[in-house]
Amino acid sequence: MIIQRYTDFRAVFALPGAGLDPDGFETLPVAKLRASGFSGLVAPVISSYPLTLTVNGSAVDGGFAYDWYLSQRTDDHHVQPLSIAQAGTTRSGTITIDLVAPNVAKLLPGVAGAGLVTPAALALLFKHVGLYVQRRSDKAYQWVSLSPFQDT
């Protein structure tokens, strides 16, 4: 499942009965981070769009084995420069990330094609962007920063 909002991400990734953090959201289970060998997600080298990432070699898994959340600077879909989609109805372990053209045009006016993979464009498009995935069977999760540079 693709999770669209931060509040839902925190609720889905939390363990049943989780307490609340000071920010008011459910506590993420730190012990489940990269637990049971669930650690294969790596940040891609971005040279074209869409990006495809997988945690299970694009295997057919019934479509309900993993949950994903793409953290961007805002949860407002009307301005997000990136979209995330499951690669198919039976492959929940594989997702694609693509550009949302109208929002990219607002962020990077006049930039298109190869200009969208320059260091300057990548720095703007992927600033503070993180990708989270959780394996439903045991709630193990992992995340990776998609920023080509250190987020500061």
C-alpha positions, 0 to 999 in steps of 0.5 A: 500500500502507498501511504499518502500522509505523514499521520497515516505513515506513523499509525501504519508503521507503529506497533499495535498499542504503541504510545505517543511520542512528544509530537503526538504521533505513534512511536515508531518501533526502533527495534524493527528498523532493519530487523530480521535482515530487512535491509536491502533498500539503497538510494538509487543513482538518479539519471532518469525518471521514473525511478524504480526501487524494489525490496524483493527483486520485483517478485510477485507477492500478492500486492499486500506484503509491503507498505511505502511512504515517500516523505517530502517537504509537504503532504499537500499533493497539490504541490509535491514534485514527486509521486509514488506508485506501486509497480503493479497490483501484485508487486507491492515490494516494488515502487516507482517514483516519478515527477509531477510535471506541473509542480516541478515546473513551479519549483524549477521554471524552464527546466526540462529533460536532462536539466532535471538530473543536474546536481542543482535540480536534484538538490531541489527536487529531492531536498529532505525526501525520504523513502520508507518501506515496511514488511507487513509480515513482521513490521520490520521497516527500513528507510533511505534518504533520496537526497543526493546530498546531505540534508541539512 
